Amino acid sequence: MDRDELSAWLRLVLTPRIGPGTARQLLAALASPQAIFEASQTTLLGIVSPRDAKALACVPDGLDAQLEQTWAWLHAESASAAGSRALLTLADSRYPSSLFQTADPPLMLFAQGRLDLLSHPAVAVVGSRSPTAQGKDNAFAFSKALSLAGVTVVSGLAQGVDGAAHDGALEALSADEQAGSTIAVVGTGLDRVYPRAHLALAHRIAQQGLMLSEFLLGTPPLPGNFPKRNRIVAGLTKGTLVVEAAVQSGSLITARLAGEMGREVLAVPGSVRAPQRRGCHARIS
């Protein structure tokens, strides 16, 4: 991607009032962000509302700064040592087909690490941020076994089950170089790590697996980002395994989304006395 194309994609994402659905509608009609911004108002009015057409005519605040930051991140000299970096758009042949086919695919995906994992069979392993000791062990063991079987484990880098899932998948690589490894879908820009306790884990994933985010660089860990990223976790995979989850939890959001996408949803049972298991039991029932 050259600088002008990158600028056009970032402008499309940053333009106020132009949400993902409208942006995809424009891309379907005009093929590229460059063509959108070169189109006449008459052409745009045949696709979007007058207010949206007016918004597209204005250069959004912060575009130049975001362009400089993203360009520098993609071409940093240290990038190869920390895992190769890429920005995948809906027009990129490397964009994961399983995610492209969902109802709300991100316009762009920032990626760091092994892009080949996006074409491998994958299963999501998700669960509580405060799991029981058994739940954490189960997440590690299931993920290691999946990875050894050549399946990529997808999770969200959160504390608890997510971290154990990533650890288990990476552990498999020490026994078998052909193991499936892991993908972390995060709720921040890829220039940030949240939680900070997983800084070392994030670096390992960037080198041996794949870090993935739809959020622009500099995006902090806002609460709304995490439920939003769950559709990517579900969309990348053939199924979702819920290890432990409360009845109201982000893990069950991922499970629900997976079910709506027609993917398999599995849950690990456990003690009826553990609140972390109630969401799993609700899925099984």
N, C-alpha and C positions, 0 to 999 in steps of 0.2 A: 504494500500500500504506500503510495507516495504522499507527500505532505498535503497536497490539495485535496486528495480523496479523504484523508484522515480528517482534515478540517471540515469537510462537508458532512461526514458522519457525526462528528462531535456537534456541529451546528444543529443537525436534525434532532439529536438527543436533548440539547440544551434549549431549544426553542420553546418558550412558554406556550401553553395550551395544546401543544402537539404531543399527545400521549402515544404510547406504543401502538395502539390500534390504528390511530390516524396515520402514524408514520408508515405502518405496513401497507395501509391503503394507498398512500402516495407512492410507495416503492413499487407496488403491484402495477400501478398505472404508468409510472414514469421511469422505472427500472433502476435508478440510482439517485443518491442524494444530490450529486452535482446537477442532474437533470431537473430535480425538484427546484433548486434555487436558481436555475437558469430559465425556468418556465415563466410565461407571462401570467399576469393576474387572471386573464380570461381563462387560460388553461387550468390554473389552480381552482378557480371558482366552479369548474366542472367536476371537481373531485371533493373539495372541502368547503366549509362554510366561509362566508366573507370575513369573519373574525379570524379564522385560522389562516386564510390566505394573507391577510394583513400581517399576522404574526410572522409568517414565513418570509415576508419582505424585509424584516428587521434583523440585523445581526445581534444575537443575544449577548447580554453582559457576561463577561468571563470567558468568552470563546478563545481569545488570544492566549490567555493564561493557561487554560486547559490544554490547548494545542501544544504549547511549549512544554508543559509538564509531561504530557503523554508521549510526545516525540522523544523527549530526553529519556523517559523510562524505557521506551522500546529499544533505544539505541545506546543504552548505557554500556560502557566498556566492561562493567562488572556483571552484566546480565548472564553471560555464558556460565560463569562460576556459580551463580545463584539459580540456575535453571533458565533455559531459553524463554524469551518473552514474545508474545504475539497478541494481536487484537483481531478477533474473529468477528466478522459481520455476517448478516444474513446472506450476503452475496459471496461469501467465502466458501470454497469447496470443502474446506476443513471443518466447517461448522457442523456439529453433531446432528446427524439426520434424525435420531430419536427425539431430540429436543425441537428441531425444526418442525416436526409434525404435530406438536402440541398446540393448544389453543392460544397460548400467549408466549411465544418464543422471544427472548430478549433480542433487541436490535444488534447489540454488541456483547461480546464476551472477552474480558481481559483474561489472559492465560499465562501461566508461568510454569514451565516444566515439560512433561512428556505429552505432546499433543496426540501421539498415537493412541493413548488410552481412551480418547474420545470415540474411537471406532471399535473398542473391545467390548465384549459383553460385561454388563455391570449390574450390581445389586446395591441398593441403598441400605445402610445399617444406621438406624437412628434410635434415640432414646433420651432418657432423663439426664439433666445436668447434675443431678444429685442421686446417682444410682446406688443400689445396695452393692456390697462387695461382690455378691454372686452375679449381679447384673453387669458389673464392669468386667468380670472374668468372662461372662458369656459373650459380651460384645467383642472382646479380644479374641476368644477362641473361634467364634463363628467367622469373624473377619479373616483370621489367619487361614482357616480352612477354605474359605471362598477364594482367597488370593492364591493359595497353593493349587487350587483347581483351575486357575487361569482367569478367574472372575475379578474384575476391578471393583473395589469397595468404594462407594460414594457416601460421604457424610458431610457435616457442616462445621467441623473444627471447634465446636462448642466443648465446654468442659464435660466430664462425665462419660457417657456412652460414646459420643462422637470421637473424643480423643482416644478412647480405648479401641474403637473400630479402626481408626487410622494407624494406631500403633500395631495392632494385630496384622493388618495388611502389609505394613512395612516389614514386620518381623519375618513374614513369609519370604521376602526377597533375600534374606540372609541365608535361607536354606535352598532357594531355587530362583535363579535369575529370570526364569520364565514366569514367575508368579504374577498375579494380576495387578498388584500395587494398589494405589488409592487416589481418589480425587477429592479435594476439599472445596466445597462451594461456600464462599464466605459472604458475610453481610457488610463488608467494608470495601474500600478501594484496595487493590493489591499492594499498594505501598504502605499499608497498615496491617497490623496483626491484632486480632481480638479473639479471645482474651490474651493478654500479654503473657500469661503463664504458658501459652502454647507457641511462643516465639521460636524455640528450638524445633518443635514439631513442624511448624510451618516451613522452616528452612529445609528440613529433611524431605517434606512432601514436594517442595519446589525442585529438589534435586533428584528424587527417586519416583515421584508421582506427579500430580498436577494440581496447582492452585487455580481456582476459577472464580470470576466475579463479573456480574453485569454492571457493577457500580463504578462510576468515574473515580479516577485517582483522587485521593484526598477525602473521600467520603468516610465520615466517622461511623461508629457502630450505633446508628439510630435504631430504636426499638422496632420500627416498622419495616426495617430492611430484612429482618430475619424470617418472618412469615413469608415475605415476598420471595426470598431466595429458595424457599422450600419447594416451589414448583419446578425449579431447575434440578434440585436433588432428585425429585420424583421423575422428571422428564428424561433424565440421562440414563435411566435404568430400566431393566426388565421387570423389576419388582422391588418392594420395600420390606425390610425386616425390622419390626419394632421390638427392641430388646426389653426396654422398660419405659413406661410412660404413665403419667397421671391422666385422669379423665380429660382435663383441660390442659393441653400441651401442644407445643409446636410439632412434636413428633407425630401426633395424630393428625395435624394439618397435612403433613407430608403424606401420611397413609391415606387420608381422604383424597388428596389430589392424585395420588397414584391410582387409586381405585377409579376415579373419574376418567383417568387416561386409559383405562383398560389394562393396567399393569397388575401383577400379582401383589397381594398384601399378606404378609405373614407376621405372626406375633409369638413371642416366647412366653409361655405361662410361668407362673410362680406362686408364691405364697399368697393366699387370699387376704392375709393381714397386712401386706405391704402396699402402701398407697401408690408406690411407683409401678405396681403391677396392674392397677385397676384399668388403666387404658388398654393394656394388652388383653385383659380378660374381656373388656367391652368389645374389642375387635373380634375376638374368637367367638363370642356368643352371637 
